[in-house]
Amino acid sequence: MSAPRHPNGSRSALEAAGLWYERLHRDKVSDAVRAEFEAWLAQSAEHREGYAQAERVADLLKRSAELPAVLALRHEAALRLTRRTRRPYRALMALAAALALVAIGVGTASLTGLKPTQYFTAWLTSLGSQPHRYATGTGERLAATLTDGSQVTLDTQSELEVAFTPAERIVRLVRGQAYFEVAKDKQHPFVVEVDQRRLVAVGTAFDVRMDAHLVQVTMVEGTVRVEPLVSPVAAAEASGAPRGVSRAESLPPPRTLISAGDQLLISDGTGDHIRPGDADRATAWRRGQLVFDGLRLGDAVAEMNRYSDTRIVLQDPQLADIRVSGAFAAGRPEVFVEALTNYFPIAVASQTADSVVLKASRP
């Protein structure tokens, strides 16, 4: 059994307790494992209290399983419990985090008679989350219900901050990709802040992806108003434009409307551009798929690598320009590699648990 170590070299009793809880609630537990657990439990009062807290969280989850804010997280937490991962302790942490978000007030429901404890805080900290913040690691997806009833789904390696005010429902996409299904409330606009833009919606559904130099907003339902995050005057005074670009040219247009079927591209180099979008392809990640249509292999590999700790590497640079099409399972690099080696002059040069190196095959 392994768990991450703290800077001082000791393992958190809560993390170890989470591991033990998961281990002891599998279908088959050997007598040797139970004896090992009893020995660990007898080592200190801290161990016993940590495991008691783990049991309390599990019991709390069972009793609050049907709360609206928990329902959205239960499915993803269950996936984590069964997903092959190098960090199994994340599974129970995900369950605790789901409850903690509700107890602290991010979720829609209140837990009568229950208050957030230091235990919840400790689990949230170890998961890398804070109240009003959602984040995912490599290969993870997370669905959440916000206090207004809006649904948010985060893709792999993504982070979102919730900052509701009395006037507006504001969320900030810090990195990655998110799908929003906005609850209707004309009195309180729903605003997604991304790359110096405000995406203002009342009741709609849309996908936002944030890369290093490009933001893509794909509309599924309804209409979104795009406007500058700050006024043009304030923006011009607060920040300089890239070299060769005037401050006026670097600012987003005053207002833009995008509707179902549209895709807005926000690029560092070319500014804002609207084109027809493919919502089914843009949101395929929600079904665990990546859909490529004539995409450069170099770009397809980069996309596959977002979802797995096993990196695909192109040894021969010329391979990057091969065009690939098809639907592939996110987080399954071995399946993608098998398809490449079957249909293209590509072979595996070397392979480890952390990487697969591809080379051009020779007749």
Secondary structure, 3 states (H helix, E strand, C coil): CCCCCCCCCCCCHHHHHHHHHHHHCCCCCCHHHHHHHHHHHHCCHHHHHHHHHHHHHHHHHHHCCCCHHHHHHHHHHHHHHHCCCCCCHHHHHHHHHHHHHHHHCCCCCCCCCCCCCHHHHHHHHHHCCCCCEEECCCCCCEEEECCCCCEEEECCCCEEEECCCCCCEEEEEEEEEEEEECCCCCCCCEEEEECCEEEEECCCEEEEEECCCEEEEEEEECEEEEEECCCHHHHHHHCCCCCCCCHHHHCCCCCEEEECCEEEEEECCCEEEEEECCHHHHCHHHHCEEEEEEEEHHHHHHHHHCCCCCEEEECCHHHHHCEEEEEEECCCHHHHHHHHHHHCCEEEEEECCCEEEEEECCC
